[in-house]
Amino acid sequence: VQLQASGGGLVQAGGSLRLSCAASSRIDSFVAMGWYRQAPGKQRDLVARITSSGGTNYADSVKGRFTISRDNAKNTLYLQMNSLKSDDTAVYYCHAKKTFIGADYWGQGTLVTVSS
């Protein structure tokens, strides 16, 4: 499985961006897909995750501002980011798992920079 993330860029605080992650195979059977982010000098942390049944969970820091979704017909994962803050500046990676005990698949990352 190959994952191609896009949509990052420079935005002012309070603005919005939508990230996309296109998969090279069907995603409707993936048990989970998600977005992680890694700021300079920090570890990679979960931002949001969505399961095959549509269940979602979010990091506390993004609840109410970010929305994760998946379009199985387009084999694409999205992250709508609103009310962006400077603390959201990071490289964002998409992630997927076909099965709970299977391999982890990662996209190449897309940089989001929020200017204050």
Secondary structure, DSSP 8 states (H G I E B T S, - for coil): --EEEE--EEEETT--EEEEEEESS--TT-SEEEEEEE-TTS--EEEEEEETT--EEE-TTTTTTEEEEEETTTTEEEEEE-S--GGG-EEEEEEEESSTTS-EEE---EEEEEE-
